[in-house]
């Protein structure tokens, strides 16, 4: 089934909110989940794993997996100098 424009806008809004929350919370997330992948729904970590495929398999079994954002949290903070 093809999503309608309202569903697409809602999915984009949800993804953006999750990514913004991850960026704002990076220091705490790095302490708790550094070196692992996290699954975030509604600005809350719902699962984590060092193995992306294992995490993705679990996320796909959840209700509404399309509402979950998966990001890798590096163990080290990197600073880019341009």
ChimeraX attribute file (.defattr): number of C-alpha atoms within 10 A of each C-alpha:
attribute: neighborCount
match mode: 1-to-1
recipient: residues
	/A:1	3
	/A:2	6
	/A:3	9
	/A:4	8
	/A:5	9
	/A:6	8
	/A:7	11
	/A:8	12
	/A:9	12
	/A:10	12
	/A:11	16
	/A:12	12
	/A:13	12
	/A:14	19
	/A:15	21
	/A:16	13
	/A:17	16
	/A:18	24
	/A:19	17
	/A:20	13
	/A:21	15
	/A:22	21
	/A:23	11
	/A:24	11
	/A:25	12
	/A:26	17
	/A:27	14
	/A:28	11
	/A:29	18
	/A:30	17
	/A:31	13
	/A:32	13
	/A:33	20
	/A:34	19
	/A:35	15
	/A:36	19
	/A:37	21
	/A:38	26
	/A:39	24
	/A:40	22
	/A:41	20
	/A:42	14
	/A:43	18
	/A:44	13
	/A:45	17
	/A:46	12
	/A:47	15
	/A:48	22
	/A:49	16
	/A:50	15
	/A:51	10
	/A:52	16
	/A:53	11
	/A:54	11
	/A:55	18
	/A:56	19
	/A:57	10
	/A:58	13
	/A:59	21
	/A:60	12
	/A:61	9
	/A:62	11
	/A:63	9
	/A:64	10
	/A:65	14
	/A:66	13
	/A:67	18
	/A:68	25
	/A:69	21
	/A:70	20
	/A:71	16
	/A:72	17
	/A:73	22
	/A:74	16
	/A:75	14
	/A:76	10
	/A:77	11
	/A:78	7
	/A:79	6
	/A:80	5
	/A:81	4
	/A:82	3
